[in-house]
Amino acid sequence: MTGRLTRPLQGLEANRAAIGMGAAAVVVAASVVLSRLLGLVRGSIIAYFLGISAEVDLFNAAFLIPDFLNYFLAGGYLTITFIPILTRYLTRNDEHGGMEAFTAIFRLLVIGVIVLSTIMWLLVPLLVPAIFSDISAADHRTLVGYTRLVIPAQIFFISGSLLTAFQYAHRRFLIPALAPLLYNVGIILGGLIGNAVGVRGAEGFLIGAVVGAVVGTFGLQWVGARRCGLFLTRGTAWITSPVRQYFAMAVPLMLGQSIAVLDESFTTFFGQFDEGAIGALHYARRTAMVPVGMIAQAAGVAAYPFLSNLAERKKHEELTITTVEAIRNTVFVSGLAVAGVFVVARPLIRLIYEWGGAFTASNGDLVTDLLFLFVFALPAWSIHQVVARNFYARRMMWVPVVVGTVNTVIAVGIWWRLRDALGIYGLALASTVSMTLYALSLTLVWLALTNFRAGWPILTALVRTILTGPIALAAGFGVILFMTGLGEGLRESSTGSIPFGFSVLMVLVAGSVTVAVYLVANWVTRSPELRTLGPHIWKRIRRRPGPTRNRGAHRGTDQMGSSPIQPGPRRVESEDAQAGTEPPAPPP
């Protein structure tokens, strides 16, 4: 059995498919961007058929109860908790031990999620009226059916997360990157086919979501993990040391919940006070999450296996340097994203959602106003994604759990008060305020436990972004106001929207002005992030693929600084830790 495992798995550096952190960030960023763009296509199609209505509220509400099952099982953290365990076996070249650890953990989680899903499916008729007290009895009956339809997907999300973690630990990012793409494709096709054959309302979209979870999140990931050498061992004990380690890390995540995890659920729960509010909030939030995914999530996901490796090797100084520089660079890019999205928000909403159908120009105005508020949370999302993974890499699970839980309690009060004071706009503002407070408090705790001096580069990056971002925003917004005036006479009589072509022109011109002014402002202020990222971005654009042997030989000396969202030229210099890599294993 050991011989069977050794050949495909031994030595991460011996595996030519394994990639460095910079390349990993590119793969993950590309996947996240494509997934978010497909999410916008999905939202556009949903908007066309459902608009801002009670039905689109029910569609979004159908995911709330199943998502709580995922939260309870720490489904979003399965990769974070499992990667350090498997990494320990891989660094010791103990592939057989790693396979037994995977089998024991996978078996318990799959059985657990099946049992809990069954119980939840039976309790849905009681849970829906208790949670959604503001909607009608007729809508309760519809929502019960919708929720029961979605619940089985959690089985495939949970099991698929472990398969994804297995691939991440082996630095295989391509197939995991396809999971969210196929999930969105499933929802899109489900909605289109459902409406074509006469399936009412949101049901077709929900069926597509389940199919997407089965195919993309589980089926394809099983294939990808098998290509890494995975198979389930026989005779593995039920309670093993890896199982105890896993639950020691996972239980804190199960007991505590952070606002970063619950933000979307809060949007659904607090938005039920008015018909269409849930749908409008979700349209705006998902649009804002495109740059969040591109910058923040990609940085955290791609960096985590490398941070975990540095932590496992007790290279704490390199771990801190890598984390600080990743935060600085994500703050720099997120500042540009905030200014850019704010400037092009209205024509962007026109391009995404206003295609006729059930979504009107007045709906677009509402979603744009909400987007203005959501987008200012982007720097907080960026910082949180990196700092939290620093804690997870060091297996300090309780720290983000305690900080996150305390902030969630505070956030509930913020959401209630702002909803009562400002209605639907208060909910968008509450999301931004609560996420910013969480990221700030988590970063301060991290610095207190690490080194407060490490926070100085982060603070200077934030101050510089606060100074240069508004300048770029003002310049771009001035262009938008001027072009909006020009486009008033071009509005389509049937929809009241500015024509598609002119909206594209507005996005391109105003967006280009915003980017140019932001870069010039940072050049004037001598931004080290600009000096770091500029040459590396240009190098990646101009670099042509060389021979495979040469690319492999230089991995670890270049990858650390090659991504626009990852650390710059400072890098780990030891031979066995460059870019967080392991020394090669002996030949088979």
PyMOL commands that set and color helices and strands:
alter all, ss='L'
color gray80, all
select helices_A, chain A and resi 2-9+12-14+21-50+54-61+64-72+75-91+95-131+137-150+153-169+174-197+203-227+241-255+259-273+277-312+316-353+361-393+398-422+424-449+452-490+500-524+528-542+548-554+559-561+578-580
alter helices_A, ss='H'
color red, helices_A
deselect
rebuild
show_as cartoon
